[in-house]
């Protein structure tokens, strides 16, 4: 093999490897994605008519703000059982983002889920209900929100129908929809998925996996 040809192959392979690394880093949000607001994209921001905790902030905004405030505490991802129900240390999982987001808006998800399990036991696959953990399981939250929240589109191309403060449920994951969007108008998600994720707000709605629920608190 001629030296020049060999060098060309090595250069091409090197560039291909670099491109692959950049793609992976971007795909998993280690390279930050540009963010756009509703105003920048010409979307109308949804404002709820409800204010559960009567703090002068509508529920939709309150839920979004509370999710952001919770993730600003930088909870480390770890699945643990708490006799307090709500985690009271530096750890948490995906469902805790939703639980604390709703709690900040005046909704005690632990009690609400427990009440719904008591009222509709046949719809939950639970042998022995435990209020300390039942509200921290994705499968239970999916059923609870089916019973109590407003179901919305699962089609992410209907971008304006996805609003900050909505709840998105994947097959084994859950998060709060952000008010920041990518250049296509698809919103970011505020979530806690694993110990090595790049940040708590990521552009994952179209890449994480199958979306099985999209809800808005009524």
LINCOR-V280303 format. One line per field, one symbol per residue. phi: phi as a letter, one per 40 degrees, with the letter a starting at -180 (. if undefined). burial: 1 if it has 9 or more other C-alpha atoms within 8 Angstrom, else 0. A space follows every 50 residues. Layout:
phi=???
burial=???
This chain:
phi=.cdcccccccccccccccccccccccdbgccdcdbbcdcccgccccbccb adcfbgbcdccccccccccccccfcccacbbbccgcdbbcbabcccdccc ccccchbccdcccccccccbcccbcbcbdaccbdcbbdcccdcdcccbbc cbdccccccccbbdhcbbbcdbaaabccccbcccgcccbcabbacbccac bbcbdcbciccbaabbcb
burial=00000100000000000000000011011000000111000000000100 11000001111111111101100010110001001110011111111111 11111011110111011000100100000011111111011111110011 11100100100111111111001111111111001111111110001001 111010000011111110
